[in-house]
Every structure is written in C-alpha cells, then in structure tokens.
Amino acid sequence: MQSFWKKLREMFLNTAKTVVVGTMGIKEFAEMLCGVMAVSVFLVKRFKDGVQLADFTAFWTKLTQDAEFKQVIKDAYEGYAQIPAEVKDIKAEEIAVLTGLAGTYVPEIIEAFKAEPEVVSAPEVTPEPVEPPEVQ
C-alpha cells in the first residue's frame, strides 16, 4: 500500500512541476510542501514520547545519511524565494494539485501516529579512571 501512495505522490509532484495554469506555476511551492510533510512525518515518529536531544541527532543523521530525505529537503530549500510569487499567481487547478499532493502524506502520518515510539538508547559510556592530583 505504501508504494501506491508514493507513486501517487510522484504523479502529483510531477504534475505540479510541469503544469502551469497561471503565469508562474507551483513547482517551488510543491517541493516546499513535500519537504514540510517529510519533516512532519519524521517529527511525529520521533516526538511521540516527548522531545529529547536524541531526536535532534536522529534528524541530523537522517538528513545526512538518507539520500531520499536529503534530496526532498534540498529541493524544498532551493528556489524558496519564488514561493511568494507562485502563491500570488496560484489558480484553483493548482490548489487542487497541491491538495492532492499533501493528501498523499496522510496515510504515512496516520501510520506514524499508530506506531510505537522509536526507542533510542544512549550509548554506554565507561568513565576513565581519574588520577588524584599530587599534594605538595
């Protein structure tokens, strides 16, 4: 089922990148929407048990090691300055495409809420013995 939603998401994203109803199109807005939704899914999974320092390190790890996530965030960031102009020019058909695109994330968000919180155990640290200072 997950692959169905991913394929549908790709279809809506490709449509958003290529169809221009107004004068600007909605490519950058659609990429930003995907970035926001991808981060939202990650945060739902991580923050279910409260916010912890490990959540921020997990985000950094995902951003640097998950190539697909990294590309979505990169695409969301590049061209963000064009988003206000795209929004000023947005048409109803483009809003429908963006709504469909956002809707493809709903099953993933629901599954994230249903799932058990990800448990991250802290690495074991063995303290090194400390020599007492010499007394003179």
HUSUL-V82372 format. One record per backbone hydrogen bond with DSSP energy under -0.5 kcal/mol. CO is the residue of the C=O (numbers start at 1). NH is the residue of the N-H. If there is no record, write none. Layout:
BEGIN
co->CO nh->NH
co->CO nh->NH
END
This chain:
BEGIN
co->1 nh->5
co->2 nh->6
co->3 nh->7
co->4 nh->8
co->5 nh->9
co->6 nh->10
co->7 nh->11
co->8 nh->12
co->9 nh->13
co->10 nh->14
co->11 nh->15
co->12 nh->16
co->13 nh->17
co->14 nh->18
co->15 nh->19
co->16 nh->26
co->19 nh->21
co->26 nh->30
co->27 nh->31
co->28 nh->32
co->29 nh->33
co->30 nh->34
co->31 nh->35
co->32 nh->36
co->33 nh->37
co->34 nh->38
co->35 nh->39
co->36 nh->40
co->37 nh->41
co->38 nh->42
co->39 nh->43
co->40 nh->44
co->41 nh->45
co->42 nh->46
co->43 nh->47
co->44 nh->48
co->45 nh->118
co->46 nh->49
co->47 nh->50
co->52 nh->55
co->52 nh->56
co->53 nh->56
co->53 nh->57
co->54 nh->58
co->55 nh->59
co->56 nh->60
co->57 nh->61
co->58 nh->62
co->59 nh->63
co->60 nh->64
co->61 nh->65
co->62 nh->66
co->65 nh->67
co->66 nh->70
co->67 nh->71
co->68 nh->72
co->69 nh->73
co->70 nh->74
co->71 nh->75
co->72 nh->76
co->73 nh->77
co->74 nh->78
co->77 nh->80
co->79 nh->82
co->80 nh->83
co->82 nh->86
co->83 nh->87
co->84 nh->88
co->85 nh->89
co->87 nh->90
co->91 nh->95
co->92 nh->96
co->93 nh->97
co->94 nh->98
co->95 nh->99
co->96 nh->100
co->97 nh->101
co->98 nh->102
co->99 nh->103
co->100 nh->104
co->101 nh->104
co->102 nh->105
co->103 nh->106
co->105 nh->109
co->106 nh->110
co->107 nh->111
co->108 nh->112
co->109 nh->113
co->110 nh->114
co->111 nh->115
co->118 nh->120
co->119 nh->121
co->124 nh->126
co->125 nh->127
co->129 nh->131
END
